[in-house]
Amino acid sequence: MSCRRSEALAYSLVTEINHAMARLVDIWDSIGIMEEQRVERMQTVKKHIDELLHSMIMEEEALKHRIKTDVITFQKQLDTLCLELGLELHKFEQDLTVLQMEKNLRCHVESLLKEKNERLRELSDLKKQDEDLCVTLCATPYYIPSGSVPSQTQLQELQEHVEKLVKEKVSREKVFSGLREDIRSLMNEMGHEPESSLERESICPDTDIFLLTHDNIKALKLLLSQLEMKKESLISARDKLKERATSLWNRLSCPEPEGEAFREAAMSTLSDDIRRWQGYVEHLEELQMAQLEEVIDKVRQELVVMWDKCMLGPDQREPFNVHFCDDHYTEELLALHDTELLRMKAFYEAAQPILEDLEKWKRNWALFQEFERKAADPNRFSNRGGSLLKESKDRAKVQKLLPKLEEDLRSLVEVWEKNQGTSFLVQGQRIMDYISSQWEEHRLQKDKEKNERMTKKTETSQFKTPTKRPLGLTYTTPTPNKIKKTANMLAPRTATVSSASSSSGSSSTTFLCVPGRPQLSAKRTKTTEASSGTRVPLQEFNSDKKPVPMSYSAFTTELSKKANTDAFLNSTVKDML
């Protein structure tokens, strides 16, 4: 359609030129211009038309050349931008005119230039943020070669890097603010004045004075730990002064209301509190010097209490006796007593678990001995109100607890001796030796009691005077040598009524046939007869033997061995016989 319009326009142009020339000819005819003049005028018209057309042709040729040049330039720019932006080279259709090619290239170049400028602007903003954050956090900036256009991937990674740094900054700012607040609080609590530049900067209200670096965080953490240790040291010093003041207060028997008011007085800082207690201790020490003899006597009383609590034997107390018995009261003597008292308190505090377990063992040991004593009492079978059952349960509980306590003590003492490099002594003995000696003493005491019972029974059976039987009463007394002593044979009993005043006229024993009472075997009777004869006491039998260390398990083993013999275990068997 456009081609037809241009052809019609060209045809119209030729027609108009022909009409114009015809009109000129008519004008020339009417004027009467001759042929030569017409030719000249025709040539002038032709010249004007040729110049105009030539000028137009030259302009259009220049336009064509410029468009081709732009096409080449834009093509080069487009290729460069594609390489810079990391894009594929753009390919156009082959049948496009030069003008269409120039227009397409120009549009693509403008689009890529816009994208390049946007990337560079985004890169500039992100790099500025990255540099500021890296300076604050002392971190390494994200590397992008200078002078190059970043790719979308690089911009994305840079964006993530910046976001990560922002989060790290927020986290470090929180840590910094927390550390500085804790440091400020500790300094205020202790009354500590900043000494170093770090301490001054840490409590400065300016938040930008610190770079949020790991080294600065470590420095603040170290400063905080040092201040915490100093606080603990101040608290320990204050508590020692309070303990010293309380001890002096008790020694001097000062009025209690005044001391309570002083102890409860509130101070602003730990340093002020320490200075106050230090002055108070100095005041009490001055009072103490005025009452030196009375104070030393009180310290000696405290020292004896601590010796008893720590269960020290005479040999362990002997080194200090020279000072303990010194009646020349001086400040040096008081200092020696205070040092010994502090040493004993420190020892008791360190050994308190062992001493508490040992005290618990001693309590259960006393209960065990009490149960042993009750077991030998024939009146215990009265069983009023279920007391015998309760006693049996308590006895079993103590018997189960004693070996456990001994084992726990053994473990604690082994750890103590390994850490301290010295033996743990109780009454001058090692704990397990002390426990073994208690068991051995208990065993010897039981042997002694048994021998006494055997001796007493022998004497009673040999020297008891027989009495006459009342008239009218008949009873039968079996003679031991007339009884056939056969294993597992029951001794015969008479079914006669015994008088309350009946007595034994020989070494044999008379039994009443009481319904419900079990009969004793001949073996038991033989044992009774043998026990009434000559028997060597255990103390004399073992007199040449040294005591063997014993524990509860060894004691129960020995007890089980004796139960398989004909010996009496306690007085209840004797009563049954």
C-alpha positions as CSV (number, residue, x, y, z in Angstrom):
1,M,0.0,0.0,0.0
2,S,2.8,2.4,0.9
3,C,4.6,1.4,-2.4
4,R,1.5,2.4,-4.4
5,R,1.2,5.7,-2.6
6,S,4.8,6.5,-3.3
7,E,4.4,5.6,-7.0
8,A,1.2,7.7,-7.3
9,L,3.1,10.6,-5.5
10,A,6.0,10.3,-8.1
11,Y,3.5,10.2,-11.0
12,S,1.7,13.2,-9.6
13,L,5.1,15.0,-9.2
14,V,5.9,14.4,-12.9
15,T,2.4,15.5,-14.0
16,E,2.8,18.7,-12.0
17,I,6.2,19.4,-13.6
18,N,4.7,18.9,-17.0
19,H,1.7,21.2,-16.2
20,A,4.1,23.8,-14.9
21,M,6.2,23.6,-18.0
22,A,3.1,23.8,-20.2
23,R,2.0,26.9,-18.3
24,L,5.4,28.5,-18.6
25,V,5.2,27.8,-22.4
26,D,1.8,29.4,-22.5
27,I,3.0,32.4,-20.6
28,W,6.0,32.7,-22.9
29,D,3.8,32.4,-25.9
30,S,1.5,35.1,-24.7
31,I,4.4,37.3,-24.0
32,G,6.0,36.5,-27.3
33,I,9.3,35.3,-26.1
34,M,11.4,34.0,-28.8
35,E,12.8,30.5,-29.0
36,E,16.2,31.3,-27.9
37,Q,14.9,33.0,-24.8
38,R,12.6,30.1,-24.2
39,V,15.5,27.7,-24.3
40,E,17.5,29.8,-21.8
41,R,14.5,30.0,-19.5
42,M,14.0,26.2,-19.9
43,Q,17.6,25.6,-19.0
44,T,17.2,27.9,-15.9
45,V,14.2,25.9,-14.8
46,K,16.0,22.6,-15.4
47,K,19.0,23.9,-13.5
48,H,16.9,24.8,-10.5
49,I,15.2,21.4,-10.6
50,D,18.5,19.6,-10.9
51,E,20.1,21.4,-8.1
52,L,17.2,20.8,-5.8
53,L,17.0,17.1,-6.6
54,H,20.8,16.8,-6.3
55,S,20.7,18.5,-2.9
56,M,18.0,16.2,-1.8
57,I,19.9,13.2,-3.1
58,M,23.0,14.2,-1.3
59,E,21.2,14.7,2.0
60,E,19.5,11.3,1.7
61,E,22.9,9.7,0.9
62,A,24.3,11.2,4.0
63,L,21.4,10.0,6.0
64,K,21.9,6.5,4.7
65,H,25.6,6.6,5.5
66,R,24.9,7.9,9.0
67,I,22.4,5.2,9.6
68,K,24.8,2.5,8.6
69,T,27.5,4.0,10.8
70,D,25.0,4.0,13.7
71,V,24.2,0.4,13.0
72,I,27.8,-0.6,13.3
73,T,28.3,1.5,16.4
74,F,25.2,0.2,18.2
75,Q,26.2,-3.3,17.2
76,K,29.6,-2.9,18.9
77,Q,28.0,-1.3,22.0
78,L,25.5,-4.1,22.2
79,D,28.2,-6.7,22.0
80,T,30.2,-4.9,24.7
81,L,27.3,-4.6,27.0
82,C,26.3,-8.2,26.6
83,L,29.9,-9.2,27.6
84,E,29.9,-6.8,30.6
85,L,26.5,-7.9,31.8
86,G,27.2,-11.5,31.2
87,L,24.4,-11.9,28.6
88,E,24.4,-13.8,25.4
89,L,25.0,-11.9,22.2
90,H,21.8,-10.7,20.6
91,K,21.0,-11.8,17.0
92,F,18.6,-9.9,14.7
93,E,16.7,-11.1,11.5
94,Q,18.7,-11.0,8.3
95,D,16.0,-9.4,6.1
96,L,15.7,-6.1,8.1
97,T,16.4,-2.8,6.5
98,V,19.2,-0.6,7.7
99,L,16.7,1.8,9.4
100,Q,15.0,-1.1,11.2
101,M,18.4,-2.6,12.2
102,E,19.5,0.8,13.5
103,K,16.3,1.2,15.5
104,N,16.4,-2.3,17.1
105,L,20.0,-1.9,18.0
106,R,19.5,1.5,19.5
107,C,16.6,0.2,21.7
108,H,18.6,-2.8,22.9
109,V,21.6,-0.7,23.7
110,E,19.5,1.8,25.7
111,S,17.9,-1.1,27.6
112,L,21.3,-2.7,28.5
113,L,22.8,0.7,29.4
114,K,19.9,1.2,31.8
115,E,20.4,-2.2,33.4
116,K,24.2,-1.6,33.6
117,N,23.6,1.8,35.4
118,E,21.1,0.1,37.8
119,R,23.6,-2.6,38.6
120,L,26.4,-0.1,39.2
121,R,24.2,2.1,41.4
122,E,23.1,-1.0,43.4
123,L,26.8,-2.1,43.6
124,S,27.8,1.3,44.9
125,D,25.1,1.3,47.6
126,L,25.9,-2.2,48.8
127,K,29.7,-1.7,48.7
128,K,29.2,1.4,50.9
129,Q,27.2,-0.5,53.4
130,D,29.6,-3.4,53.3
131,E,32.6,-1.1,53.9
132,D,31.0,0.6,56.8
133,L,29.9,-2.7,58.4
134,C,33.4,-4.2,57.8
135,V,35.1,-1.3,59.5
136,T,32.7,-1.5,62.5
137,L,33.0,-5.3,62.7
138,C,36.6,-5.5,61.6
139,A,35.6,-7.9,58.9
140,T,36.7,-8.6,55.3
141,P,34.7,-6.8,52.6
142,Y,33.1,-8.8,49.8
143,Y,35.4,-8.8,46.8
144,I,34.2,-7.6,43.4
145,P,36.8,-6.5,40.8
146,S,36.8,-2.7,40.4
147,G,35.8,-1.3,37.0
148,S,33.6,-4.3,36.2
149,V,29.9,-4.6,36.0
150,P,28.7,-7.1,38.7
151,S,26.5,-10.0,37.6
152,Q,23.1,-10.6,39.2
153,T,24.7,-13.5,41.1
154,Q,27.4,-11.3,42.5
155,L,24.9,-8.6,43.5
156,Q,22.8,-11.3,45.2
157,E,25.8,-12.7,47.1
158,L,26.8,-9.1,48.1
159,Q,23.3,-8.5,49.3
160,E,23.4,-11.6,51.5
161,H,26.8,-10.7,52.8
162,V,25.6,-7.3,53.8
163,E,22.5,-8.8,55.5
164,K,24.7,-11.2,57.4
165,L,26.9,-8.4,58.6
166,V,23.8,-6.4,59.7
167,K,22.6,-9.4,61.8
168,E,26.1,-9.9,63.2
169,K,26.3,-6.2,64.1
170,V,22.9,-6.4,65.9
171,S,24.1,-9.5,67.8
172,R,27.4,-7.9,68.8
173,E,25.7,-4.7,69.8
174,K,23.5,-6.7,72.1
175,V,26.6,-8.5,73.5
176,F,28.5,-5.2,73.9
177,S,25.6,-3.5,75.6
178,G,25.1,-6.4,78.0
179,L,28.8,-6.6,78.9
180,R,29.1,-2.9,79.4
181,E,26.0,-2.9,81.5
182,D,27.3,-5.7,83.7
183,I,30.7,-4.0,84.0
184,R,29.0,-0.8,85.0
185,S,26.8,-2.5,87.5
186,L,29.8,-4.4,89.1
187,M,31.8,-1.3,89.4
188,N,28.9,0.5,91.0
189,E,28.3,-2.4,93.4
190,M,32.0,-2.6,94.4
191,G,32.6,1.1,94.4
192,H,35.4,0.6,92.0
193,E,36.9,3.6,90.2
194,P,38.0,3.0,86.5
195,E,41.8,2.6,86.4
196,S,42.6,1.7,82.8
197,S,41.5,3.2,79.5
198,L,39.5,0.0,78.8
199,E,37.6,0.4,82.1
200,R,36.9,4.1,81.3
201,E,35.7,3.3,77.8
202,S,33.6,0.4,79.0
203,I,31.4,2.7,81.1
204,C,31.4,5.6,78.7
205,P,27.8,6.4,77.6
206,D,28.9,6.9,74.0
207,T,27.9,3.7,72.1
208,D,30.2,4.3,69.1
209,I,33.4,4.5,71.1
210,F,34.0,0.8,70.7
211,L,34.4,-1.1,67.4
212,L,32.3,-4.2,67.5
213,T,35.3,-6.6,67.0
214,H,35.9,-10.0,68.5
215,D,39.0,-8.7,70.2
216,N,37.1,-6.0,71.9
217,I,34.4,-8.5,73.0
218,K,37.1,-10.7,74.4
219,A,38.7,-7.8,76.2
220,L,35.3,-6.8,77.7
221,K,34.6,-10.4,78.7
222,L,38.0,-10.7,80.3
223,L,37.4,-7.4,82.2
224,L,34.1,-8.6,83.4
225,S,35.6,-11.9,84.7
226,Q,38.3,-9.9,86.4
227,L,35.7,-7.7,88.1
228,E,33.6,-10.7,89.1
229,M,36.7,-12.3,90.7
230,K,37.5,-9.1,92.4
231,K,33.9,-8.9,93.7
232,E,34.2,-12.5,95.0
233,S,37.4,-11.5,96.7
234,L,35.8,-8.5,98.3
235,I,32.8,-10.5,99.4
236,S,35.2,-13.1,100.9
237,A,37.2,-10.4,102.6
238,R,34.1,-8.8,104.0
239,D,32.7,-12.2,105.2
240,K,36.0,-12.9,106.9
241,L,36.0,-9.5,108.6
242,K,32.3,-10.2,109.7
243,E,33.3,-13.6,111.0
244,R,36.3,-12.1,112.8
245,A,34.1,-9.4,114.2
246,T,31.5,-11.9,115.3
247,S,34.2,-14.1,116.9
248,L,35.7,-11.1,118.8
249,W,32.2,-10.0,119.7
250,N,31.4,-13.3,121.3
251,R,34.8,-13.5,123.0
252,L,34.4,-10.0,124.6
253,S,30.7,-10.7,125.5
254,C,29.7,-7.3,124.1
255,P,26.0,-6.3,124.2
256,E,24.1,-8.2,121.4
257,P,21.7,-5.4,120.3
258,E,24.6,-3.1,119.4
259,G,26.3,-5.9,117.3
260,E,23.0,-6.7,115.5
261,A,22.5,-3.1,114.7
262,F,26.0,-2.9,113.3
263,R,25.7,-6.0,111.2
264,E,22.4,-4.9,109.7
265,A,23.6,-1.5,108.8
266,A,23.3,-1.0,105.0
267,M,26.2,0.4,103.0
268,S,26.3,1.6,99.4
269,T,29.2,-0.4,98.1
270,L,31.4,-3.4,99.0
271,S,34.4,-1.2,99.4
272,D,32.6,1.0,101.9
273,D,31.3,-2.1,103.7
274,I,34.8,-3.6,104.0
275,R,36.2,-0.3,105.3
276,R,33.4,-0.2,107.9
277,W,34.0,-3.8,109.0
278,Q,37.8,-3.3,109.0
279,G,37.4,-0.4,111.4
280,Y,35.0,-2.3,113.6
281,V,37.4,-5.3,113.8
282,E,40.3,-3.0,114.7
283,H,38.1,-1.5,117.5
284,L,37.3,-4.9,118.8
285,E,40.9,-6.0,118.7
286,E,41.8,-3.0,120.8
287,L,39.2,-4.1,123.3
288,Q,40.6,-7.6,123.1
289,M,44.1,-6.5,124.0
290,A,42.7,-5.0,127.2
291,Q,41.1,-8.4,128.1
292,L,43.9,-10.6,126.9
293,E,43.8,-13.4,129.6
294,E,40.1,-13.8,129.4
295,V,40.1,-13.8,125.6
296,I,42.9,-16.5,125.4
297,D,40.9,-18.7,127.8
298,K,37.8,-18.4,125.6
299,V,39.9,-19.2,122.5
300,R,41.2,-22.3,124.3
301,Q,37.7,-23.4,125.0
302,E,36.8,-22.9,121.3
303,L,39.9,-24.9,120.4
304,V,39.0,-27.8,122.6
305,V,35.5,-27.9,121.0
306,M,37.1,-27.9,117.6
307,W,39.5,-30.7,118.6
308,D,36.6,-32.7,119.8
309,K,34.6,-32.1,116.7
310,C,37.6,-33.1,114.5
311,M,38.1,-36.2,116.8
312,L,41.8,-35.5,117.4
313,G,43.7,-37.9,119.7
314,P,46.2,-36.9,122.4
315,D,49.1,-37.4,120.1
316,Q,47.6,-34.9,117.6
317,R,47.0,-32.3,120.3
318,E,50.4,-32.8,121.9
319,P,52.3,-30.3,119.6
320,F,50.1,-27.4,120.7
321,N,50.0,-28.3,124.4
322,V,53.1,-26.2,125.1
323,H,51.2,-23.1,124.0
324,F,47.9,-24.4,125.4
325,C,49.4,-24.6,128.9
326,D,51.4,-21.4,128.7
327,D,50.2,-18.9,131.3
328,H,52.2,-16.0,130.0
329,Y,49.5,-14.1,128.2
330,T,50.8,-12.1,125.3
331,E,49.7,-10.9,121.9
332,E,51.9,-13.5,120.3
333,L,50.3,-16.3,122.4
334,L,46.9,-15.1,121.3
335,A,48.0,-15.0,117.6
336,L,49.2,-18.6,118.0
337,H,45.9,-19.7,119.4
338,D,44.0,-17.9,116.7
339,T,46.1,-19.5,114.0
340,E,45.5,-22.9,115.5
341,L,41.8,-22.3,115.7
342,L,41.6,-21.1,112.1
343,R,43.6,-24.2,111.0
344,M,41.2,-26.5,112.8
345,K,38.2,-24.7,111.4
346,A,39.6,-25.0,107.9
347,F,40.3,-28.7,108.5
348,Y,36.8,-29.3,109.8
349,E,35.3,-27.5,106.8
350,A,37.4,-29.6,104.4
351,A,36.8,-32.9,106.2
352,Q,33.1,-32.2,107.2
353,P,31.6,-34.9,104.9
354,I,33.9,-37.6,106.5
355,L,33.4,-36.4,110.0
356,E,29.6,-36.3,109.5
357,D,29.6,-39.8,108.1
358,L,31.8,-41.0,111.0
359,E,29.4,-39.4,113.5
360,K,26.5,-41.1,111.8
361,W,28.4,-44.4,112.1
362,K,29.1,-43.8,115.8
363,R,25.4,-43.2,116.4
364,N,24.4,-46.4,114.6
365,W,27.3,-48.2,116.4
366,A,25.9,-47.2,119.7
367,L,22.4,-48.4,118.6
368,F,24.0,-51.7,117.5
369,Q,25.6,-52.2,120.9
370,E,22.4,-51.3,122.7
371,F,20.6,-53.9,120.6
372,E,23.3,-56.4,121.5
373,R,22.8,-55.6,125.2
374,K,19.1,-56.0,124.9
375,A,19.5,-59.3,123.1
376,A,21.3,-60.7,126.2
377,D,18.4,-59.5,128.4
378,P,15.9,-62.4,129.1
379,N,13.2,-60.0,130.0
380,R,13.0,-58.7,126.4
381,F,10.5,-61.4,125.5
382,S,7.7,-59.7,127.5
383,N,6.8,-57.9,124.3
384,R,4.5,-55.3,125.6
385,G,2.9,-53.3,122.8
386,G,4.9,-54.9,119.9
387,S,8.2,-53.5,121.2
388,L,10.1,-56.7,120.4
389,L,9.0,-56.6,116.7
390,K,10.0,-52.9,116.5
391,E,13.3,-53.7,118.1
392,S,13.9,-56.5,115.6
393,K,13.2,-54.2,112.7
394,D,15.4,-51.5,114.0
395,R,18.2,-54.0,114.7
396,A,18.0,-55.3,111.1
397,K,18.1,-51.7,109.8
398,V,21.2,-50.9,111.8
399,Q,22.9,-54.1,110.8
400,K,22.3,-53.3,107.2
401,L,23.4,-49.6,107.5
402,L,26.7,-50.2,109.3
403,P,28.6,-51.9,106.5
404,K,27.3,-49.3,104.0
405,L,28.5,-46.5,106.2
406,E,31.9,-48.2,106.6
407,E,32.2,-48.6,102.8
408,D,31.3,-44.9,102.2
409,L,33.8,-43.8,104.8
410,R,36.5,-46.0,103.2
411,S,35.8,-44.3,99.8
412,L,35.8,-40.8,101.2
413,V,39.0,-41.3,103.2
414,E,40.8,-42.8,100.1
415,V,39.9,-39.7,98.1
416,W,40.9,-37.4,101.0
417,E,44.3,-39.1,101.5
418,K,45.0,-39.1,97.8
419,N,44.3,-35.3,97.5
420,Q,45.9,-34.3,100.7
421,G,48.9,-36.7,100.6
422,T,48.5,-37.5,104.3
423,S,46.6,-40.0,106.4
424,F,43.2,-39.1,107.9
425,L,43.4,-39.8,111.7
426,V,40.7,-40.2,114.2
427,Q,41.7,-40.4,117.9
428,G,45.3,-41.0,116.5
429,Q,44.2,-43.9,114.3
430,R,43.2,-44.2,110.7
431,I,39.5,-44.4,110.3
432,M,39.3,-48.0,109.3
433,D,41.7,-49.1,112.0
434,Y,39.6,-47.1,114.5
435,I,36.4,-48.9,113.3
436,S,38.2,-52.3,113.4
437,S,39.4,-51.6,117.0
438,Q,35.8,-50.8,118.0
439,W,34.6,-54.2,116.5
440,E,37.5,-56.0,118.2
441,E,36.7,-54.3,121.5
442,H,33.1,-55.3,121.2
443,R,34.1,-58.9,120.4
444,L,36.4,-59.0,123.5
445,Q,33.6,-57.6,125.7
446,K,31.2,-60.2,124.5
447,D,33.8,-62.9,125.2
448,K,34.3,-61.5,128.6
449,E,30.6,-61.4,129.4
450,K,30.2,-65.0,128.2
451,N,33.1,-66.2,130.3
452,E,31.7,-64.4,133.3
453,R,28.3,-66.1,132.8
454,M,30.0,-69.5,132.4
455,T,32.1,-69.0,135.6
456,K,29.1,-67.8,137.5
457,K,27.0,-70.8,136.4
458,T,29.8,-73.2,137.3
459,E,30.2,-71.7,140.8
460,T,26.4,-71.8,141.3
461,S,26.1,-75.4,140.2
462,Q,29.1,-76.6,142.4
463,F,28.3,-74.7,145.6
464,K,24.5,-74.5,145.8
465,T,23.3,-76.1,149.1
466,P,20.4,-78.7,148.6
467,T,17.2,-78.3,150.6
468,K,14.8,-80.9,151.9
469,R,11.7,-81.6,150.0
470,P,8.4,-80.7,151.7
471,L,6.3,-83.6,153.0
472,G,3.4,-84.8,150.8
473,L,5.0,-83.7,147.5
474,T,6.5,-86.0,145.0
475,Y,8.7,-85.2,142.1
476,T,11.3,-87.1,140.1
477,T,14.7,-85.7,139.5
478,P,16.5,-87.5,136.6
479,T,20.1,-88.2,137.2
480,P,22.3,-87.1,134.3
481,N,24.5,-90.2,134.5
482,K,21.4,-92.5,134.2
483,I,20.2,-90.8,131.0
484,K,21.2,-92.5,127.9
485,K,22.9,-89.8,125.8
486,T,21.8,-90.6,122.3
487,A,21.9,-88.1,119.5
488,N,18.5,-86.5,118.7
489,M,17.0,-88.1,121.8
490,L,14.7,-85.9,124.0
491,A,15.4,-85.8,127.7
492,P,12.6,-87.4,129.8
493,R,10.5,-85.2,131.9
494,T,8.2,-86.0,134.9
495,A,4.6,-85.1,135.0
496,T,4.6,-84.2,138.7
497,V,3.8,-81.0,140.4
498,S,6.8,-79.1,141.7
499,S,6.7,-77.0,144.8
500,A,7.7,-73.4,144.7
501,S,10.3,-74.2,147.4
502,S,11.9,-77.2,145.6
503,S,15.6,-77.2,145.2
504,S,18.4,-79.1,143.6
505,G,20.5,-81.3,145.7
506,S,23.0,-82.3,143.0
507,S,24.6,-81.0,139.9
508,S,21.7,-82.2,137.8
509,T,18.8,-79.9,136.8
510,T,15.1,-80.6,137.6
511,F,12.6,-79.6,134.8
512,L,8.9,-79.1,135.2
513,C,6.6,-80.6,132.6
514,V,4.7,-77.4,131.6
515,P,2.3,-77.6,128.7
516,G,3.5,-75.7,125.6
517,R,7.1,-75.5,126.6
518,P,9.5,-77.3,124.3
519,Q,11.7,-80.1,125.6
520,L,15.4,-79.8,125.3
521,S,17.5,-82.5,123.7
522,A,20.1,-84.6,125.4
523,K,22.7,-82.9,123.4
524,R,21.7,-79.6,125.1
525,T,21.8,-81.4,128.5
526,K,25.2,-82.7,127.7
527,T,26.4,-79.3,126.7
528,T,25.0,-77.8,130.0
529,E,26.9,-80.5,132.0
530,A,30.0,-79.8,130.0
531,S,29.7,-76.1,130.6
532,S,29.5,-76.7,134.3
533,G,32.8,-78.4,134.2
534,T,36.3,-77.1,133.8
535,R,36.4,-74.7,130.8
536,V,39.2,-72.3,129.8
537,P,37.9,-68.7,129.4
538,L,38.3,-67.1,126.0
539,Q,40.3,-64.2,127.4
540,E,42.9,-66.6,128.7
541,F,42.8,-68.7,125.6
542,N,43.4,-65.7,123.4
543,S,45.7,-63.9,125.7
544,D,48.8,-64.5,123.6
545,K,47.1,-63.4,120.4
546,K,47.0,-59.8,119.1
547,P,43.7,-58.3,118.3
548,V,42.7,-58.8,114.7
549,P,41.1,-55.8,112.8
550,M,37.5,-56.5,112.5
551,S,34.5,-55.0,110.6
552,Y,30.8,-55.7,110.7
553,S,31.0,-58.3,107.9
554,A,33.9,-60.2,109.7
555,F,31.9,-60.0,113.0
556,T,28.8,-61.6,111.4
557,T,31.0,-64.3,109.7
558,E,32.5,-65.1,113.1
559,L,29.0,-65.2,114.6
560,S,27.7,-67.6,112.0
561,K,30.7,-69.9,112.7
562,K,30.0,-70.0,116.4
563,A,26.3,-70.8,115.7
564,N,27.4,-74.2,114.3
565,T,29.1,-75.2,117.6
566,D,27.8,-76.2,121.0
567,A,28.8,-72.9,122.5
568,F,26.2,-70.5,123.9
569,L,25.7,-67.3,121.8
570,N,23.8,-65.3,124.4
571,S,22.1,-65.6,127.7
572,T,18.7,-66.5,126.3
573,V,19.9,-70.0,125.5
574,K,21.2,-70.4,129.0
575,D,17.7,-69.4,130.3
576,M,16.0,-72.0,128.1
577,L,18.3,-74.6,129.5
